[in-house]
């Protein structure tokens, strides 16, 4: 026995209604606007206005107190003279203080090593805001008893200003590259859709280092500060207008 005509019509109508409803609920597929992604790079150079030197003091003594006392005496003299030269307390930092025993072994090497004395080491970081004083400070340190000198390393007191200048150049470079491509392809650059900063946390300077004992540094060539370079990189997505 076949299905009644009115039932068949009702079933077909319900199916058509369901299909229309589903199509209406389906989101319309939006056409993605064309875009271009470019990377811009920028550099900014500046002359260093600060220098940092590391001054090491190594002393020995038969007892720990003797080694530390000799070290403290040299350090006190050095700090006093640095302050007299105009170095502020904020630019002086102790970055290492150590006391270690010196061991000797019996000639027959049968017994345990014995303590023959002690060695005290102290390292001071000195930041100089007047680069013309570098040579004088190294001479002063040598005369005071410093026997290990490292530096100088150069920097700028306001590295952010140099980094910001590099960022500006990177942004301009990204715009330039986008315009170049657009002109070549017969389109126009529209609004910025996205920006991604790829810049390192801070400017990277090329250090010029001298390291060794004062006697070796006495014959070292003149120290040139040169230039510091900050680099920046940015990725920019532009809309394309046809």
MDAnalysis code that builds the backbone (N, CA, C; Angstrom):
import MDAnalysis as mda
import numpy as np

u = mda.Universe.empty(726, n_residues=242, atom_resindex=np.repeat(np.arange(242), 3), trajectory=True)
u.add_TopologyAttr("name", ["N", "CA", "C"] * 242)
u.add_TopologyAttr("resid", np.arange(1, 243))
u.add_TopologyAttr("resname", ["UNK", "UNK", "UNK", "UNK", "UNK", "UNK", "UNK", "UNK", "UNK", "UNK", "UNK", "UNK", "UNK", "UNK", "UNK", "UNK", "UNK", "UNK", "UNK", "UNK", "UNK", "UNK", "UNK", "UNK", "UNK", "UNK", "UNK", "UNK", "UNK", "UNK", "UNK", "UNK", "UNK", "UNK", "UNK", "UNK", "UNK", "UNK", "UNK", "UNK", "UNK", "UNK", "UNK", "UNK", "UNK", "UNK", "UNK", "UNK", "UNK", "UNK", "UNK", "UNK", "UNK", "UNK", "UNK", "UNK", "UNK", "UNK", "UNK", "UNK", "UNK", "UNK", "UNK", "UNK", "UNK", "UNK", "UNK", "UNK", "UNK", "UNK", "UNK", "UNK", "UNK", "UNK", "UNK", "UNK", "UNK", "UNK", "UNK", "UNK", "UNK", "UNK", "UNK", "UNK", "UNK", "UNK", "UNK", "UNK", "UNK", "UNK", "UNK", "UNK", "UNK", "UNK", "UNK", "UNK", "UNK", "UNK", "UNK", "UNK", "UNK", "UNK", "UNK", "UNK", "UNK", "UNK", "UNK", "UNK", "UNK", "UNK", "UNK", "UNK", "UNK", "UNK", "UNK", "UNK", "UNK", "UNK", "UNK", "UNK", "UNK", "UNK", "UNK", "UNK", "UNK", "UNK", "UNK", "UNK", "UNK", "UNK", "UNK", "UNK", "UNK", "UNK", "UNK", "UNK", "UNK", "UNK", "UNK", "UNK", "UNK", "UNK", "UNK", "UNK", "UNK", "UNK", "UNK", "UNK", "UNK", "UNK", "UNK", "UNK", "UNK", "UNK", "UNK", "UNK", "UNK", "UNK", "UNK", "UNK", "UNK", "UNK", "UNK", "UNK", "UNK", "UNK", "UNK", "UNK", "UNK", "UNK", "UNK", "UNK", "UNK", "UNK", "UNK", "UNK", "UNK", "UNK", "UNK", "UNK", "UNK", "UNK", "UNK", "UNK", "UNK", "UNK", "UNK", "UNK", "UNK", "UNK", "UNK", "UNK", "UNK", "UNK", "UNK", "UNK", "UNK", "UNK", "UNK", "UNK", "UNK", "UNK", "UNK", "UNK", "UNK", "UNK", "UNK", "UNK", "UNK", "UNK", "UNK", "UNK", "UNK", "UNK", "UNK", "UNK", "UNK", "UNK", "UNK", "UNK", "UNK", "UNK", "UNK", "UNK", "UNK", "UNK", "UNK", "UNK", "UNK", "UNK", "UNK", "UNK", "UNK", "UNK", "UNK", "UNK", "UNK", "UNK", "UNK", "UNK", "UNK", "UNK"])
u.atoms.positions = np.array([
    [0.862, -1.191, 0.000],
    [0.000, 0.000, 0.000],
    [0.894, 1.236, 0.000],
    [0.685, 2.132, -0.963],
    [1.567, 3.289, -1.086],
    [1.245, 4.372, -0.103],
    [2.225, 5.318, 0.032],
    [2.065, 6.452, 0.948],
    [1.037, 7.417, 0.367],
    [0.130, 7.943, 1.197],
    [-0.842, 8.917, 0.720],
    [-0.142, 10.123, 0.116],
    [-0.824, 10.742, -0.878],
    [-0.212, 11.867, -1.585],
    [0.060, 13.026, -0.643],
    [-0.883, 13.327, 0.264],
    [-0.704, 14.480, 1.166],
    [0.466, 14.246, 2.109],
    [0.733, 12.993, 2.512],
    [1.863, 12.681, 3.386],
    [3.174, 12.861, 2.646],
    [3.202, 12.449, 1.376],
    [4.427, 12.584, 0.587],
    [4.769, 14.052, 0.382],
    [3.699, 14.859, 0.078],
    [3.929, 16.287, -0.107],
    [4.451, 16.937, 1.185],
    [3.888, 16.509, 2.305],
    [4.323, 17.059, 3.602],
    [5.797, 16.722, 3.874],
    [6.208, 15.477, 3.558],
    [7.597, 15.056, 3.802],
    [8.561, 15.822, 2.923],
    [8.189, 15.999, 1.634],
    [9.062, 16.751, 0.719],
    [9.160, 18.207, 1.154],
    [8.032, 18.770, 1.567],
    [8.062, 20.167, 2.027],
    [8.935, 20.354, 3.254],
    [8.836, 19.409, 4.186],
    [9.652, 19.505, 5.397],
    [11.138, 19.410, 5.077],
    [11.482, 18.531, 4.103],
    [12.893, 18.380, 3.714],
    [13.423, 19.653, 3.085],
    [12.608, 20.271, 2.206],
    [13.038, 21.513, 1.568],
    [13.207, 22.630, 2.592],
    [12.280, 22.689, 3.547],
    [12.385, 23.709, 4.608],
    [13.659, 23.544, 5.427],
    [14.009, 22.290, 5.753],
    [15.227, 22.023, 6.525],
    [16.465, 22.431, 5.747],
    [16.479, 22.169, 4.437],
    [17.654, 22.533, 3.623],
    [17.822, 24.036, 3.536],
    [16.695, 24.743, 3.329],
    [16.759, 26.205, 3.245],
    [17.233, 26.808, 4.558],
    [16.727, 26.249, 5.680],
    [17.127, 26.748, 6.995],
    [18.609, 26.528, 7.237],
    [19.123, 25.357, 6.844],
    [20.548, 25.056, 7.032],
    [21.415, 25.978, 6.206],
    [21.016, 26.250, 4.971],
    [21.796, 27.148, 4.115],
    [21.786, 28.568, 4.658],
    [20.673, 28.969, 5.224],
    [20.588, 30.323, 5.790],
    [21.483, 30.465, 7.009],
    [21.608, 29.375, 7.793],
    [22.440, 29.419, 8.994],
    [23.926, 29.323, 8.678],
    [24.271, 28.773, 7.506],
    [25.686, 28.618, 7.134],
    [26.307, 29.981, 6.888],
    [27.427, 30.300, 7.569],
    [28.009, 31.643, 7.416],
    [28.495, 31.885, 6.000],
    [28.252, 33.080, 5.540],
    [28.722, 33.442, 4.207],
    [30.236, 33.515, 4.198],
    [30.819, 33.001, 3.178],
    [32.276, 32.978, 3.072],
    [32.782, 34.335, 2.621],
    [33.444, 35.006, 3.553],
    [33.963, 36.336, 3.232],
    [35.245, 36.230, 2.420],
    [35.326, 37.041, 1.425],
    [36.532, 37.054, 0.602],
    [37.654, 37.760, 1.353],
    [38.783, 37.098, 1.483],
    [39.912, 37.669, 2.211],
    [40.554, 38.771, 1.392],
    [40.713, 39.938, 2.011],
    [41.331, 41.064, 1.314],
    [42.809, 40.770, 1.081],
    [43.338, 41.168, -0.063],
    [44.759, 40.908, -0.343],
    [45.657, 41.725, 0.580],
    [46.812, 41.182, 0.876],
    [47.753, 41.870, 1.763],
    [49.175, 41.522, 1.349],
    [50.116, 42.257, 1.904],
    [51.537, 42.001, 1.668],
    [52.265, 42.064, 3.003],
    [53.173, 41.120, 3.230],
    [53.959, 41.055, 4.470],
    [55.412, 41.361, 4.124],
    [55.983, 42.366, 4.761],
    [57.371, 42.752, 4.488],
    [58.133, 42.880, 5.805],
    [59.447, 42.780, 5.705],
    [60.312, 42.967, 6.873],
    [61.186, 44.196, 6.653],
    [61.213, 45.065, 7.635],
    [62.051, 46.249, 7.569],
    [63.203, 46.161, 8.563],
    [64.353, 46.655, 8.158],
    [65.535, 46.637, 9.018],
    [66.102, 48.038, 9.148],
    [66.627, 48.338, 10.325],
    [67.206, 49.651, 10.548],
    [68.397, 49.593, 11.485],
    [69.321, 50.513, 11.295],
    [70.499, 50.624, 12.152],
    [70.701, 52.078, 12.550],
    [71.226, 52.268, 13.742],
    [71.563, 53.612, 14.217],
    [72.925, 53.544, 14.898],
    [73.780, 54.484, 14.565],
    [75.118, 54.527, 15.143],
    [75.237, 55.705, 16.118],
    [76.026, 55.488, 17.129],
    [76.285, 56.552, 18.094],
    [77.637, 56.353, 18.760],
    [78.208, 57.443, 19.197],
    [79.498, 57.369, 19.875],
    [79.295, 56.989, 21.338],
    [80.111, 56.090, 21.866],
    [79.975, 55.718, 23.277],
    [80.289, 56.892, 24.187],
    [79.590, 56.949, 25.317],
    [79.864, 57.996, 26.290],
    [80.156, 57.435, 27.684],
    [80.208, 56.100, 27.817],
    [80.634, 55.474, 29.069],
    [81.573, 54.311, 28.754],
    [82.437, 53.982, 29.688],
    [83.346, 52.845, 29.546],
    [83.418, 52.129, 30.890],
    [83.571, 50.825, 30.847],
    [83.659, 50.024, 32.064],
    [84.950, 49.219, 32.054],
    [85.677, 49.281, 33.167],
    [86.885, 48.477, 33.327],
    [86.726, 47.604, 34.565],
    [87.332, 46.442, 34.520],
    [87.288, 45.498, 35.639],
    [88.692, 45.381, 36.220],
    [88.814, 45.659, 37.511],
    [90.116, 45.698, 38.179],
    [90.185, 44.585, 39.216],
    [91.162, 43.704, 39.059],
    [91.309, 42.578, 39.965],
    [92.514, 42.719, 40.881],
    [92.306, 42.356, 42.140],
    [93.367, 42.409, 43.149],
    [93.573, 41.001, 43.697],
    [94.797, 40.490, 43.598],
    [95.114, 39.159, 44.110],
    [96.241, 39.279, 45.130],
    [96.003, 38.808, 46.352],
    [97.014, 38.858, 47.415],
    [97.138, 37.484, 48.067],
    [98.306, 37.238, 48.678],
    [98.565, 35.972, 49.347],
    [99.063, 36.223, 50.760],
    [98.837, 35.254, 51.636],
    [99.306, 35.349, 53.016],
    [99.379, 33.980, 53.653],
    [100.129, 33.890, 54.718],
    [100.250, 32.608, 55.419],
    [98.949, 32.232, 56.112],
    [98.188, 33.242, 56.502],
    [96.882, 32.992, 57.118],
    [95.806, 33.670, 56.278],
    [94.577, 33.264, 56.507],
    [93.478, 33.878, 55.762],
    [93.347, 35.359, 56.107],
    [93.556, 35.676, 57.385],
    [93.457, 37.065, 57.815],
    [94.522, 37.925, 57.149],
    [95.716, 37.373, 57.026],
    [96.812, 38.116, 56.392],
    [96.517, 38.381, 54.924],
    [96.012, 37.375, 54.226],
    [95.691, 37.543, 52.805],
    [94.570, 38.560, 52.616],
    [93.533, 38.484, 53.446],
    [92.406, 39.404, 53.327],
    [92.784, 40.826, 53.717],
    [93.629, 40.943, 54.728],
    [94.053, 42.268, 55.168],
    [94.847, 42.975, 54.075],
    [95.758, 42.250, 53.434],
    [96.550, 42.844, 52.351],
    [95.638, 43.256, 51.193],
    [94.639, 42.420, 50.889],
    [93.715, 42.723, 49.801],
    [92.866, 43.941, 50.125],
    [92.364, 43.996, 51.356],
    [91.518, 45.111, 51.762],
    [92.279, 46.430, 51.735],
    [93.550, 46.380, 52.074],
    [94.367, 47.592, 52.079],
    [94.491, 48.160, 50.679],
    [94.767, 47.299, 49.705],
    [94.885, 47.759, 48.315],
    [93.542, 48.275, 47.814],
    [92.467, 47.547, 48.127],
    [91.140, 47.952, 47.671],
    [90.742, 49.303, 48.250],
    [91.033, 49.532, 49.520],
    [90.694, 50.804, 50.151],
    [91.443, 51.958, 49.502],
    [92.722, 51.740, 49.229],
    [93.524, 52.779, 48.557],
    [92.974, 53.060, 47.168],
    [92.643, 51.996, 46.440],
    [92.120, 52.147, 45.085],
    [90.800, 52.914, 45.084],
    [89.874, 52.546, 45.967],
    [88.581, 53.214, 46.013],
    [88.720, 54.686, 46.378],
    [89.605, 54.976, 47.321],
    [89.815, 56.359, 47.730],
    [90.330, 57.199, 46.566],
    [91.278, 56.664, 45.823],
    [91.861, 57.408, 44.712],
    [90.869, 57.565, 43.558],
    [90.045, 56.545, 43.338],
    [89.032, 56.649, 42.287],
    [88.016, 57.738, 42.621],
    [87.613, 57.796, 43.872],
    [86.666, 58.835, 44.282],
    [87.297, 60.218, 44.152],
    [88.582, 60.322, 44.438],
    [89.276, 61.597, 44.275],
    [89.314, 62.025, 42.808],
    [89.286, 61.041, 41.917],
    [89.287, 61.316, 40.471],
    [87.890, 61.645, 39.957],
    [86.902, 61.653, 40.838],
    [85.559, 62.020, 40.427],
    [84.642, 60.863, 40.101],
    [85.060, 59.622, 40.365],
    [84.199, 58.472, 40.107],
    [83.180, 58.367, 41.238],
    [81.898, 58.370, 40.887],
    [80.827, 58.344, 41.891],
    [80.633, 56.935, 42.434],
    [80.070, 56.852, 43.629],
    [79.826, 55.555, 44.260],
    [78.919, 54.673, 43.417],
    [77.971, 55.256, 42.703],
    [77.047, 54.462, 41.880],
    [77.765, 53.779, 40.723],
    [78.977, 54.233, 40.418],
    [79.734, 53.658, 39.317],
    [80.818, 52.689, 39.798],
    [80.790, 52.351, 41.086],
    [81.742, 51.404, 41.661],
    [80.979, 50.188, 42.181],
    [81.394, 48.995, 41.753],
    [80.678, 47.789, 42.178],
    [81.664, 46.629, 42.359],
    [81.595, 46.009, 43.531],
    [82.379, 44.793, 43.766],
    [81.657, 43.628, 43.103],
    [82.324, 42.931, 42.198],
    [81.682, 41.848, 41.451],
    [82.277, 40.482, 41.787],
    [83.231, 40.441, 42.716],
    [83.791, 39.149, 43.110],
    [84.744, 39.296, 44.275],
    [84.559, 38.471, 45.304],
    [85.447, 38.454, 46.462],
    [85.606, 37.000, 46.896],
    [86.831, 36.492, 46.823],
    [87.057, 35.074, 47.105],
    [88.287, 34.881, 47.988],
    [88.240, 33.832, 48.811],
    [89.366, 33.436, 49.651],
    [89.530, 31.923, 49.495],
    [90.702, 31.522, 49.017],
    [90.947, 30.095, 48.782],
    [92.287, 29.694, 49.394],
    [92.374, 28.482, 49.926],
    [93.647, 28.009, 50.495],
    [94.588, 27.503, 49.403],
    [95.881, 27.631, 49.654],
    [96.908, 27.048, 48.794],
    [97.429, 25.781, 49.464],
    [97.413, 24.667, 48.757],
    [97.822, 23.377, 49.319],
    [99.199, 22.980, 48.788],
    [99.943, 22.245, 49.624],
    [101.220, 21.648, 49.218],
    [101.176, 20.162, 49.572],
    [101.909, 19.404, 48.789],
    [101.950, 17.960, 48.987],
    [103.323, 17.568, 49.534],
    [103.361, 16.579, 50.447],
    [104.649, 16.075, 50.949],
    [105.466, 15.533, 49.792],
    [106.792, 15.573, 49.970],
    [107.676, 15.099, 48.906],
    [107.425, 13.633, 48.555],
    [107.139, 12.852, 49.558],
    [106.897, 11.439, 49.276],
    [105.460, 11.166, 48.831],
    [104.614, 12.209, 48.880],
    [103.220, 12.131, 48.431],
    [102.442, 11.017, 49.130],
    [102.758, 10.806, 50.393],
    [102.049, 9.759, 51.145],
    [100.958, 10.330, 52.020],
    [101.137, 11.563, 52.450],
    [100.148, 12.173, 53.340],
    [99.158, 13.042, 52.594],
    [98.189, 13.531, 53.322],
    [97.189, 14.420, 52.736],
    [97.807, 15.797, 52.488],
    [97.360, 16.506, 51.460],
    [97.868, 17.860, 51.202],
    [97.634, 18.767, 52.411],
    [98.580, 19.675, 52.637],
    [98.483, 20.604, 53.761],
    [98.330, 22.031, 53.255],
    [97.668, 22.845, 54.060],
    [97.481, 24.250, 53.697],
    [98.779, 25.007, 53.960],
    [99.307, 25.615, 52.890],
    [100.546, 26.376, 53.011],
    [100.295, 27.878, 53.131],
    [99.100, 28.301, 52.791],
    [98.775, 29.723, 52.843],
    [97.390, 29.950, 52.245],
    [97.082, 31.221, 52.057],
    [95.768, 31.581, 51.522],
    [95.915, 32.631, 50.424],
    [94.942, 32.610, 49.535],
    [94.929, 33.551, 48.421],
    [93.579, 34.282, 48.421],
    [93.638, 35.602, 48.455],
    [92.427, 36.429, 48.440],
    [92.352, 37.184, 47.125],
    [91.186, 37.165, 46.516],
    [90.980, 37.891, 45.258],
    [89.751, 38.779, 45.377],
    [89.852, 39.934, 44.789],
    [88.777, 40.922, 44.843],
    [88.707, 41.599, 43.481],
    [87.513, 41.701, 42.919],
    [87.358, 42.329, 41.597],
    [86.342, 43.465, 41.684],
    [86.741, 44.604, 41.136],
    [85.936, 45.813, 41.181],
    [85.605, 46.267, 39.764],
    [84.328, 46.529, 39.529],
    [83.889, 47.081, 38.245],
    [83.783, 48.593, 38.383],
    [84.433, 49.300, 37.458],
    [84.458, 50.765, 37.502],
    [83.863, 51.302, 36.205],
    [82.829, 52.101, 36.328],
    [82.199, 52.720, 35.156],
    [82.671, 54.170, 35.058],
    [83.165, 54.532, 33.906],
    [83.709, 55.869, 33.691],
    [82.819, 56.631, 32.722],
    [82.389, 57.822, 33.140],
    [81.529, 58.655, 32.304],
    [82.327, 59.717, 31.563],
    [83.613, 59.761, 31.805],
    [84.525, 60.638, 31.078],
    [85.575, 59.742, 30.440],
    [85.463, 59.532, 29.129],
    [86.343, 58.584, 28.449],
    [87.787, 59.043, 28.420],
    [88.024, 60.321, 28.662],
    [89.400, 60.805, 28.667],
    [90.163, 60.341, 29.908],
    [89.445, 59.770, 30.899],
    [90.085, 59.345, 32.142],
    [90.494, 57.866, 32.135],
    [90.249, 57.169, 31.030],
    [90.522, 55.731, 31.013],
    [91.996, 55.442, 31.302],
    [92.875, 56.092, 30.573],
    [94.307, 55.849, 30.759],
    [94.760, 56.180, 32.167],
    [94.282, 57.309, 32.695],
    [94.681, 57.726, 34.044],
    [94.203, 56.723, 35.088],
    [93.005, 56.181, 34.916],
    [92.476, 55.219, 35.872],
    [93.270, 53.914, 35.821],
    [93.654, 53.477, 34.638],
    [94.457, 52.258, 34.530],
    [95.826, 52.452, 35.188],
    [96.423, 53.623, 34.990],
    [97.705, 53.908, 35.642],
    [97.548, 53.943, 37.154],
    [96.489, 54.580, 37.613],
    [96.204, 54.675, 39.050],
    [96.023, 53.281, 39.647],
    [95.295, 52.426, 38.944],
    [95.043, 51.075, 39.448],
    [96.334, 50.275, 39.552],
    [97.183, 50.401, 38.548],
    [98.466, 49.692, 38.578],
    [99.310, 50.126, 39.766],
    [99.368, 51.457, 39.975],
    [100.165, 51.983, 41.085],
    [99.600, 51.549, 42.434],
    [98.295, 51.361, 42.521],
    [97.667, 50.991, 43.790],
    [97.888, 49.523, 44.143],
    [98.265, 48.703, 43.171],
    [98.498, 47.285, 43.443],
    [97.581, 46.336, 42.697],
    [96.756, 46.846, 41.784],
    [95.893, 45.988, 40.964],
    [96.775, 45.152, 40.040],
    [96.546, 43.853, 39.999],
    [97.383, 42.979, 39.171],
    [96.602, 42.196, 38.119],
    [95.347, 42.598, 37.857],
    [94.583, 41.996, 36.765],
    [93.581, 43.025, 36.261],
    [93.752, 43.446, 35.013],
    [92.901, 44.472, 34.430],
    [92.194, 43.897, 33.212],
    [90.878, 44.137, 33.147],
    [90.078, 43.696, 32.010],
    [89.232, 44.866, 31.527],
    [89.262, 45.120, 30.226],
    [88.490, 46.224, 29.665],
    [89.390, 47.168, 28.891],
    [88.827, 48.278, 28.462],
    [87.459, 48.726, 28.740],
    [86.436, 48.166, 27.746],
    [85.185, 48.134, 28.172],
    [84.059, 47.910, 27.277],
    [83.272, 49.212, 27.212],
    [82.780, 49.532, 26.006],
    [82.141, 50.827, 25.801],
    [80.626, 50.669, 25.685],
    [79.925, 51.733, 26.048],
    [78.474, 51.739, 25.953],
    [77.957, 53.163, 25.909],
    [76.641, 53.286, 25.951],
    [76.008, 54.607, 25.983],
    [75.133, 54.692, 27.223],
    [75.079, 55.873, 27.800],
    [74.309, 56.053, 29.029],
    [72.814, 55.897, 28.775],
    [72.367, 56.246, 27.558],
    [70.944, 56.125, 27.211],
    [70.811, 55.241, 25.970],
    [70.925, 53.920, 26.132],
    [70.848, 53.027, 24.964],
    [69.470, 53.015, 24.314],
    [68.421, 53.377, 25.075],
    [67.074, 53.337, 24.513],
    [66.907, 54.332, 23.369],
    [67.526, 55.509, 23.495],
    [67.418, 56.514, 22.443],
    [68.022, 55.996, 21.144],
    [69.149, 55.316, 21.237],
    [69.788, 54.752, 20.053],
    [68.937, 53.630, 19.467],
    [68.364, 52.805, 20.331],
    [67.513, 51.711, 19.865],
    [66.245, 52.234, 19.201],
    [65.662, 53.299, 19.756],
    [64.450, 53.871, 19.169],
    [64.722, 54.432, 17.776],
    [65.889, 55.021, 17.588],
    [66.248, 55.543, 16.272],
    [66.340, 54.410, 15.256],
    [66.899, 53.267, 15.677],
    [66.974, 52.105, 14.785],
    [65.576, 51.591, 14.457],
    [64.668, 51.611, 15.418],
    [63.282, 51.167, 15.180],
    [62.579, 52.062, 14.158],
    [62.791, 53.368, 14.269],
    [62.188, 54.289, 13.304],
    [62.666, 53.973, 11.887],
    [63.942, 53.695, 11.750],
    [64.491, 53.380, 10.431],
    [63.960, 52.047, 9.915],
    [63.743, 51.090, 10.820],
    [63.189, 49.798, 10.409],
    [61.756, 49.966, 9.912],
    [60.973, 50.781, 10.595],
    [59.588, 51.021, 10.170],
    [59.542, 51.709, 8.813],
    [60.420, 52.695, 8.620],
    [60.477, 53.386, 7.327],
    [60.911, 52.432, 6.223],
    [61.818, 51.526, 6.544],
    [62.288, 50.556, 5.556],
    [61.163, 49.595, 5.163],
    [60.346, 49.192, 6.134],
    [59.220, 48.309, 5.829],
    [58.239, 49.003, 4.889],
    [57.935, 50.256, 5.133],
    [57.049, 51.018, 4.252],
    [57.655, 51.138, 2.851],
    [58.947, 51.399, 2.786],
    [59.627, 51.545, 1.489],
    [59.538, 50.259, 0.664],
    [59.794, 49.127, 1.314],
    [59.759, 47.853, 0.608],
    [58.346, 47.547, 0.111],
    [57.345, 47.801, 0.972],
    [55.959, 47.554, 0.571],
    [55.560, 48.422, -0.616],
    [55.939, 49.699, -0.599],
    [55.631, 50.600, -1.708],
    [56.325, 50.156, -2.991],
    [57.538, 49.655, -2.850],
    [58.291, 49.196, -4.025],
    [57.584, 48.018, -4.689],
    [57.173, 47.041, -3.895],
    [56.462, 45.899, -4.447],
    [55.128, 46.324, -5.064],
    [54.405, 47.178, -4.366],
    [53.096, 47.599, -4.852],
    [53.201, 48.335, -6.184],
    [54.169, 49.228, -6.288],
    [54.362, 49.974, -7.525],
    [54.722, 49.041, -8.678],
    [55.562, 48.038, -8.378],
    [55.974, 47.096, -9.417],
    [54.809, 46.239, -9.889],
    [53.821, 45.986, -9.017],
    [52.699, 45.102, -9.341],
    [51.440, 45.867, -9.746],
    [51.537, 47.193, -9.761],
    [50.405, 47.981, -10.199],
    [49.281, 48.084, -9.195],
    [49.599, 48.011, -7.903],
    [48.594, 48.154, -6.852],
    [49.052, 49.241, -5.887],
    [48.229, 49.480, -4.868],
    [48.563, 50.498, -3.876],
    [48.595, 49.896, -2.479],
    [49.405, 50.493, -1.624],
    [49.511, 50.053, -0.229],
    [48.418, 50.705, 0.586],
    [47.698, 49.887, 1.352],
    [46.619, 50.398, 2.177],
    [47.009, 50.500, 3.639],
    [46.052, 50.275, 4.506],
    [46.276, 50.406, 5.947],
    [47.135, 49.259, 6.481],
    [47.726, 49.506, 7.617],
    [48.530, 48.476, 8.286],
    [47.593, 47.511, 9.007],
    [47.778, 46.231, 8.757],
    [46.937, 45.213, 9.380],
    [47.590, 44.645, 10.640],
    [48.913, 44.500, 10.620],
    [49.600, 43.882, 11.761],
    [51.053, 44.322, 11.780],
    [51.605, 44.482, 12.988],
    [53.010, 44.846, 13.176],
    [53.620, 43.890, 14.191],
    [54.807, 43.377, 13.875],
    [55.511, 42.480, 14.791],
    [56.949, 42.973, 14.941],
    [57.321, 43.302, 16.180],
    [58.673, 43.803, 16.462],
    [59.608, 42.620, 16.701],
    [60.642, 42.513, 15.891],
    [61.601, 41.411, 16.005],
    [62.923, 41.860, 16.612],
    [62.956, 43.052, 17.189],
    [64.195, 43.635, 17.686],
    [64.688, 42.916, 18.932],
    [66.003, 42.765, 19.035],
    [66.608, 42.203, 20.235],
    [66.345, 43.143, 21.412],
    [66.420, 42.616, 22.650],
    [66.084, 43.440, 23.819],
    [66.878, 44.729, 23.941],
    [68.112, 44.738, 23.448],
    [68.904, 45.958, 23.589],
    [69.937, 46.017, 22.477],
    [70.548, 47.186, 22.357],
    [71.576, 47.365, 21.340],
    [72.781, 46.501, 21.647],
    [73.387, 45.981, 20.605],
    [74.582, 45.155, 20.770],
    [75.786, 45.961, 20.326],
    [76.707, 46.152, 21.234],
    [77.911, 46.909, 20.932],
    [79.070, 45.963, 20.695],
    [80.007, 46.387, 19.911],
    [81.212, 45.613, 19.674],
    [82.255, 46.015, 20.716],
    [82.560, 45.146, 21.696],
    [83.501, 45.525, 22.743],
    [84.934, 45.521, 22.245],
    [85.720, 46.388, 22.803],
    [87.163, 46.393, 22.542],
    [87.826, 46.094, 23.878],
    [88.376, 44.904, 23.991],
    [88.821, 44.410, 25.289],
    [90.338, 44.283, 25.352],
    [90.885, 44.690, 26.479],
    [92.266, 44.398, 26.844],
    [92.222, 43.643, 28.155],
    [92.970, 42.568, 28.245],
    [92.928, 41.786, 29.471],
    [94.326, 41.281, 29.784],
    [94.701, 41.329, 31.064],
    [95.987, 40.797, 31.459],
    [96.562, 41.537, 32.641],
    [97.821, 41.278, 32.901],
    [98.502, 41.929, 34.010],
    [98.936, 43.328, 33.603],
    [99.043, 44.267, 34.544],
    [99.427, 45.636, 34.230],
    [100.728, 45.741, 33.460],
    [101.700, 44.884, 33.755],
    [102.969, 44.957, 33.050],
    [102.785, 44.729, 31.561],
    [101.882, 43.823, 31.197],
    [101.635, 43.551, 29.786],
    [100.831, 44.667, 29.140],
    [99.926, 45.284, 29.909],
    [99.081, 46.328, 29.362],
    [99.820, 47.647, 29.197],
    [100.946, 47.784, 29.851],
    [101.686, 49.044, 29.780],
    [102.119, 49.355, 28.358],
    [102.368, 48.327, 27.554],
    [102.817, 48.533, 26.182],
    [101.676, 48.403, 25.188],
    [100.436, 48.385, 25.647],
    [99.287, 48.202, 24.761],
    [99.090, 49.442, 23.903],
    [98.540, 49.275, 22.685],
    [98.292, 50.425, 21.819],
    [97.183, 51.301, 22.370],
    [97.040, 52.533, 21.839],
    [95.983, 53.430, 22.305],
    [94.610, 52.790, 22.124],
    [93.691, 53.129, 23.010],
    [92.344, 52.556, 22.989],
    [91.420, 53.510, 22.242],
    [90.752, 52.991, 21.211],
    [89.806, 53.781, 20.436],
    [88.390, 53.287, 20.715],
    [87.502, 54.225, 21.035],
    [86.134, 53.838, 21.384],
    [85.305, 53.465, 20.160],
    [85.557, 54.122, 19.020],
    [84.806, 53.807, 17.810],
    [83.337, 54.187, 17.923],
    [82.457, 53.378, 17.301],
    [81.031, 53.622, 17.310],
    [80.277, 52.398, 17.816],
    [79.106, 52.638, 18.364],
    [78.201, 51.569, 18.747],
    [77.052, 51.523, 17.754],
    [76.553, 50.334, 17.468],
    [75.480, 50.168, 16.504],
    [74.284, 49.479, 17.149],
    [73.130, 50.090, 17.023],
    [71.868, 49.473, 17.456],
    [71.130, 49.000, 16.215],
    [70.551, 47.816, 16.267],
    [69.843, 47.238, 15.134],
    [68.394, 46.958, 15.513],
    [67.503, 47.060, 14.538],
    [66.086, 46.788, 14.768],
    [65.508, 46.090, 13.552],
    [64.486, 45.289, 13.792],
    [63.801, 44.571, 12.718],
    [62.308, 44.529, 13.029],
    [61.482, 44.759, 12.006],
    [60.041, 44.758, 12.194],
    [59.363, 44.088, 11.002],
    [58.337, 43.308, 11.276],
    [57.538, 42.695, 10.228],
    [56.175, 43.365, 10.207],
    [55.766, 43.862, 9.020],
    [54.530, 44.629, 8.883],
    [53.662, 44.014, 7.788],
    [52.383, 43.879, 8.093],
    [51.407, 43.409, 7.105],
    [50.552, 44.602, 6.650],
    [50.580, 44.898, 5.343],
    [49.814, 45.992, 4.761],
    [48.658, 45.436, 3.925],
    [47.530, 46.127, 3.948],
    [46.453, 45.830, 3.005],
    [46.878, 46.288, 1.629],
    [46.394, 45.601, 0.611],
    [46.672, 45.968, -0.776],
    [45.368, 46.461, -1.411],
    [45.448, 47.654, -2.020],
    [44.299, 48.257, -2.700],
    [44.481, 48.122, -4.201],
    [43.501, 47.547, -4.851],
    [43.593, 47.345, -6.309],
    [43.087, 48.561, -7.065],
])
